[in-house]
Amino acid sequence: MEIKNLSFSYQERLIYDRLNVKFQDEVPNIIIGPNGVGKTTLLDTLARLNSSDTYDALVDVPSVKEIGYQLQKTIFYTTLTVGQTLKMYQKIDHAGGAAPTALMNKIYATVLKPLESIKMGQLSGGERRIVLTYGTCLLDRKLYLFDEPLSGVDPSNATLIMEMICSLAKKSTVVMTTHQLGQLKNKGAKIIGLNQGHCIFNGTYTELLKLENTQDVDEAYSKLINSSRSKIKL
């Protein structure tokens, strides 16, 4: 699956200039870049939520019916309990739902089952993220898109979410955005760095550290975004 020669603008603001990105199977594809660079726009494009002019840039991207998209501000019903919310995910799935993996069963037993009778509106932001991510993973799709699933989540719960997403990537293509780069260590993720309308990095966590000659991933990110490579197309 890939994007070829994608150009896109919001009115007079250029977001992508002939962008080319290849996505990898069996590992999560992580989109990184500064605020406003177009990370969510990229997910919207894959989900065909942008102008139809962008569709020609999509290569081997599944149909809309085969895509699960967890928005950064996913809508939920505050009066439904956690248990009711997860049942709703299963009932709305046209494909009949995916069988929970052993990891998901473990997370449900240890984290979600104690919350079953709690209303969604009474959960913390981090707890809601886990519920919504779990629900998205219950959908049976070929492509899953997650927009900032780790935003506002404490490190422990962020680890659980990343474990679910990595498990999901073993059977389907997964693309997500995040600013929490520390969670990518030892995950085997493919990191796609975007800046100024182009892809400026496409590689692993280890390759990013090696490229910028540091063991601090946040420092590596800062160097990447501020380097002269951000001015060229790769």
N, C-alpha and C positions, 0 to 999 in steps of 0.2 A: 504494500500500500504506500502511495506517495502523493505528494503535491508537486506539480511541475509548472514552472513559470507563472506563479500566481501574482497578479498585480491587483491591488485593492486600495481604495481611498475612501475616507469619510469627507464628503464635500471636497475641500481643497487640501485636506491633510493626507499625505501619502502614508499608508500603513505598510504595504508590501510592494516591492519592486522586483518582479520576476523571481519570486521566492521559490526555492526548490528544497524539499524535505522528504527524506525517505524514512519510513517507520519500520520498526523491527518487531517480529513476532516473538512470543514467549517471554518477553521482558517488558516492563512498563516503559513507555516513551515519555520522558519528562521535559516539558517545555519551560524554559527559564528565560528571564530577561527583565529589563526595567519596567516600572509601571508605565502603562500607556503604549508599550511596544506592539501590542496586538496579540497577546497570548489568548485571551478569550475570543478575539476575532478569529483566530486560527481554529479554535474548537467550533465556533459557530459556522465557519466555512465547511468543516468536515461534516457537520450535522445538516448542511444545506439550509441554514437559516439566513444566510446573506444573499445578496443579489445572484440571480441565476447566471450572471456573467462569469461567476467564479467556478461554475460547475465543470467547465472544460479543463480546469487545472487539477481535478480530482482523478486519480488513477487507482483503480481497484478498491475504491472506497465502498463499503456496503451500502445498501439502500437505507433510507430513513427508518424503515420498519425494523431493520436489523441493528439499530444503534440505540444504546442507552446513554443518556446525557444527564449527569448530575451537575446542575448549575451551582454557581457560588452561592446564590441566594435561592435555594430550592424552596418552593412553597410547600407548607405542610399544614395540616389541620390541628390547631392547638388543643381542641377538645377531644381528639382521638387519643387513646392510650398507645403505648409503644407496640403492644401486641396487635391492636387493631390496625395500626399503620403498616406493620409488616405483612399482615394478611391482605391489606389493600394492594400492596406491591404485587403479591402473588396472583391476586384475582384480576388485575388489570393487564397482566402479561399475556399478549396474544399467543406467545409460543408455549404457554403452559408453565413457565417458570423453570429455573435451573435448579438442579439438586444441590443442596448445600455441601460444600467440601468439609473434610474433617476439621480443618482450621476454623471454618465458619461455625460449625457445630460447637466447637470449643469456646469460641468467642460468645456465641449465643448463651451457652450454659453459664459462663462465668461473668459476663458483663450485661447482657440484654435480658435474660430471664428475670433477674431481680427487679428490672424496670418495667416488666410487662404491663402492670396495672397502673403505671404512672402516665399521666397525660403529657403529650408532647410539649405543651405550653409550660409545663413545670420543670422541664429538663434544662440543664445548662447548655450553652452553645456547643461545647465539646461533646456532650452526650448525644445531642441531636445529630451532630456530624456522624457519629458512629452508627446511629439508627438508620440514617438516610443512605450512608455508604453501604451498609449491610443490605438494605432494601434494594439498592441499585444492583448489587451483586446477585440478588435473587432472580433478576431478570435474565432471560436467555437471549443473549445478543452476540453478534460477531464482532462488534466494535463498542467499546465503552469509553466515554469521555468524562473526565472529572475536572471541574474548575475549582482550584484552590481547596481541595478536600481537607487540608491540614490547617487552614486558617482558623485562628482562635482556639486551637486544640492543644492541651498540655502534652509534653513529650511522651508520656506513657500511652495515652490514647492515640496520639499521632502514630506511634509504633504499631498499634493494633490496626489502624486504618491502612498503613503501608503494607502490613502483612496480608490483609485482605486483597488489596490491589495487586500485589505481587503474585498471590495465588491465582487471582483472576486472569492475570496475563499469561499464565501457562496454557490456557485454553482459548483465549480470545485476544484480539489486539486491544491494547489499552493506551490511551493518551491522556496525560494529566498535566496541569500547571501547578507550580508551587514556588514559594520563596524559602521553604524550609529545606535547604540543601543538605543539612546534617542528617536528615532522615534517609538520604539516598545511599549512604555508606553501606557497602556489602550487600546491596540489593540487586546488583547486576543490571541496573537500569541503563537505558540509553538516554543521554542528556542532549537536548537540542537547544542551543543558545541562540536567541534572536536579538537583533539590535539594528536600528536604522533601516528597517525594511528587508533585511537579509538574514540568512542563517550564518552565524559566525563561529559556531562550534557544533560538532556532531560526533559524540563519542561517549566513553564511559566516565564514571566518577574518577577512577584512577588516572585516566588519560587527561582529564581536566587539571588535576593536581600536578601532573608531570609537565603539562604544557606551560603552566604558570609558575613552576618551580617552587611549590609550597605544599605543606601538609594541612593547611587550613583551607577548607573548601569555601568559606565566605571570602577569604582573601583572594582565592583563585577566581571566584566569580567577579569580584571587584576589578581585578586586573584584566580579566577577559573583556568586561564591558567598557573599560576605559582605554583599552589598547588600540593601536592603529588597525588591528584586525577588524574592529567594529566598523571601519570605513570601507571594507572591501567585501566582495561576494566570494563565498567559498563553494 
